[in-house]
Amino acid sequence: MGASRQFDGVNDSASTASAVNYGGSKIATFCSWVYWRAYANDDDIILESSTNFNVNNGTFVMDPNSSGVPGKVEVDIQDGGSRYRQESITRPTVNTWYWLAVVLDNSTVTGDVKVYVNAVEESTTIGINNKSGN
């Protein structure tokens, strides 16, 4: 059975011991309801699939406050200590609830990221595309 969390916006986080398993399809979808009061380009993230994305193989991060891609929601997939796929979308409006979903498709040679806001696929900008194999 699932559970929900409520955050007051001050140093809140949640974690799980679960590892991401892409399985045979190598496709995973991650989603969340999000309400952001302000953006700050301080790398305050929505979701990270490890305790430290920068050093953990096969992990990803969703960062609406990217210091590297200011003004965007950045989605990065990491492998072997370096990012191999980075895509971004324009930030949704602050002070509004929205549903954010990211589909990571690792089944192709180049990989693919699709981002949905309120069930509408957003156009992404590719920043890094270094994947070299399945």
C-alpha positions as CSV (number, residue, x, y, z in Angstrom):
1,M,0.0,0.0,0.0
2,G,1.3,3.5,-0.9
3,A,1.7,6.4,1.4
4,S,1.7,10.1,1.0
5,R,3.9,12.7,2.7
6,Q,3.2,16.3,3.6
7,F,6.0,18.8,3.7
8,D,6.1,22.3,5.3
9,G,8.7,23.6,2.8
10,V,11.5,23.9,5.4
11,N,14.3,21.3,5.0
12,D,12.0,18.4,4.3
13,S,12.8,15.2,2.5
14,A,11.7,11.6,2.2
15,S,13.7,8.5,1.3
16,T,13.4,4.8,0.6
17,A,15.8,1.9,0.6
18,S,14.4,0.8,-2.7
19,A,16.7,0.7,-5.7
20,V,15.5,1.6,-9.2
21,N,15.1,-1.5,-11.3
22,Y,14.4,-0.8,-14.9
23,G,13.8,-4.5,-15.6
24,G,13.8,-6.0,-19.0
25,S,12.2,-3.0,-20.7
26,K,14.7,-0.5,-19.3
27,I,11.9,2.0,-19.0
28,A,10.8,3.7,-15.8
29,T,8.3,6.4,-15.0
30,F,8.5,8.7,-11.9
31,C,5.9,11.2,-11.0
32,S,4.9,13.6,-8.2
33,W,2.5,16.3,-7.3
34,V,4.6,19.5,-6.9
35,Y,3.9,22.9,-5.4
36,W,6.9,25.2,-5.6
37,R,6.7,28.6,-3.8
38,A,9.8,30.1,-5.5
39,Y,12.7,29.1,-7.7
40,A,16.2,29.9,-6.5
41,N,18.8,28.2,-8.8
42,D,20.2,26.5,-5.6
43,D,19.8,22.9,-6.7
44,D,16.9,22.3,-4.3
45,I,15.6,19.1,-6.0
46,I,12.2,17.4,-6.5
47,L,13.4,13.8,-6.7
48,E,16.8,12.0,-6.6
49,S,17.1,8.3,-7.0
50,S,20.2,8.0,-4.8
51,T,21.9,9.6,-1.8
52,N,24.3,11.4,-4.1
53,F,23.4,11.5,-7.8
54,N,26.9,12.8,-8.7
55,V,28.7,9.6,-7.7
56,N,26.1,6.8,-8.0
57,N,26.0,4.8,-11.2
58,G,22.6,4.5,-13.0
59,T,20.8,7.2,-11.0
60,F,18.8,10.2,-12.0
61,V,17.7,13.6,-10.6
62,M,14.9,16.0,-11.2
63,D,16.0,19.6,-10.4
64,P,13.7,22.6,-10.8
65,N,16.4,24.9,-9.2
66,S,19.3,23.9,-11.4
67,S,22.4,26.1,-11.0
68,G,23.7,24.6,-14.2
69,V,20.5,25.2,-16.3
70,P,18.9,28.3,-14.7
71,G,15.2,28.8,-15.4
72,K,14.6,25.2,-16.3
73,V,13.5,21.9,-14.7
74,E,16.5,19.7,-15.4
75,V,16.4,15.9,-15.6
76,D,19.7,14.1,-15.6
77,I,20.6,10.4,-15.9
78,Q,24.0,9.4,-14.7
79,D,26.2,6.4,-15.4
80,G,29.7,5.6,-14.3
81,G,30.4,9.0,-12.7
82,S,29.3,11.2,-15.5
83,R,26.0,12.4,-16.9
84,Y,25.0,10.8,-20.1
85,R,21.6,12.4,-20.7
86,Q,20.4,15.8,-19.6
87,E,17.1,17.3,-20.8
88,S,15.2,20.3,-19.5
89,I,11.9,22.0,-19.7
90,T,10.7,25.5,-18.9
91,R,9.7,25.8,-15.2
92,P,6.0,25.6,-14.4
93,T,4.3,28.5,-12.6
94,V,5.1,28.9,-8.9
95,N,2.3,28.8,-6.3
96,T,0.3,26.3,-8.3
97,W,-0.1,22.6,-7.9
98,Y,1.0,20.6,-10.9
99,W,1.6,16.9,-11.7
100,L,5.1,16.2,-13.0
101,A,6.0,12.9,-14.6
102,V,9.3,11.8,-16.2
103,V,9.7,8.7,-18.4
104,L,13.3,7.5,-18.6
105,D,13.7,5.2,-21.6
106,N,17.0,3.4,-21.4
107,S,16.1,0.8,-24.1
108,T,17.6,2.7,-27.0
109,V,21.2,3.4,-27.9
110,T,20.9,7.1,-27.2
111,G,18.3,6.9,-24.4
112,D,15.3,9.2,-24.1
113,V,13.6,11.4,-21.6
114,K,10.0,12.5,-21.8
115,V,8.6,15.1,-19.3
116,Y,4.9,15.6,-18.7
117,V,3.3,18.5,-16.8
118,N,-0.4,18.0,-16.0
119,A,-0.4,15.0,-18.4
120,V,0.8,17.1,-21.3
121,E,4.2,16.2,-22.8
122,E,6.5,19.1,-22.7
123,S,9.1,20.0,-25.4
124,T,12.6,19.3,-23.9
125,T,16.0,20.8,-24.6
126,I,18.8,18.3,-24.8
127,G,21.9,19.5,-22.9
128,I,23.9,16.3,-22.8
129,N,23.6,13.2,-24.9
130,N,26.6,10.9,-24.3
131,K,24.9,7.5,-24.1
132,S,26.9,5.0,-26.2
133,G,25.0,1.7,-25.8
134,N,22.0,-0.1,-24.3
